[in-house]
């Protein structure tokens, strides 16, 4: 079914390599507190000539106009990291990536030898649990913040972590249930009849969009609240589905005259959780929508691969900052479509090809972290922020590398491993 001849074992090894790289370069305790884990926003390598480059978060590599105080903070004690930007939803996807790795560990028998970074290291599930604790502490002792999409991503991640913990008979499920119960109250408050339905993006309550509505719909679907989930999907279809493109637009708001104004931007990641929710609910109409969506992604959200890479087309990527996560998220849900036997064979093949082709491009474009760049575990790699370009071009030695972009490549590689496993089952 996949467009890649790469074996399942090879994809698993590649996903493990990404997991080791991200956790080694970015993972750390919060303020040295035991039982905690967080992903640093940036990893700063050293230029071969000894001079670091210092782009700010969200700034494209190669532009060195960013303030140097950030680098100075990173050289101080770990407490200085609290002065750097806090990206709650990046951490939520870090949890999700660790759960992906944990599920592969489970497939290997959940033994110490099956762990992604060796028998002497914590399991991926254990590390994910520490990460959830770190999120709560870093977020001022709460899981609630001002953005409903952020909270929805964490709720989805803890739901998956809970299922992993149940299968591996690990503790922590009570804590995860408390997380979801508190966040579910937030979602219920955000889903109103304003603008005809949908979910508010933030507590300003002036904008309803796909980034919040789709993951909340998926959360409702996965927690048995199917009527709520279907209502949100129907609102998305009626309000934000662009029939010409067969893709979902960003959002809608009321202008001062009381008229609905659409934000017409189309982002890769918005299509992913919609696809996930359609598949989770099932039914003829939802599955038909899912097939149309996969086809539209292939037609409109792909770009030619780098000529030095595996060739063909890959999913479009959307830069640094928050955009650095977008394509990885889409890969996660395309992998579900590739494995869903209720979809037409052509649709499943398309989804599989998009995932494996993009993952192949990330893998072939990676670059090794040089021994002189930083103190890092041997054998770690940096992945490009664009699948269609090599990491040597987008993140040359000495560049500041953002966590979001590395999670994106990790997600794509985990998705490819999942697609290949499903094709062989």
Secondary structure by P-SEA (a helix, b strand, c coil): cccccccaaaaaaaaaaaaaaaaaaccccccccccbbbbbcbbbbbccccbbbbbccccccccccccaaaaaaaaccccccccccccaaaaaaaaaaaaaaaaaaaaacccccccccccccccaaaaaaaaaaaaaaaaccccccccaaaaaaaaaaaaaaaaaaaaaccccaaaaaaaaaaaaaaaaaaccccccbbbbccccccccccccaaaaaaaaaaacaaaaaaaaaaaaaaccccccccccccccccccccbbbbcccccaaaaaaaaaaaaaaccaaaaaaaaaaaaaaaacccccccccccccccccccccccccaaaaaaaaaaaaaaacccccaaaaaaaaaaaaaaaaaaaaacccccccccccccccccccccccccccccccccccccaaaaaaaaaaaaaaaaaaaaaac
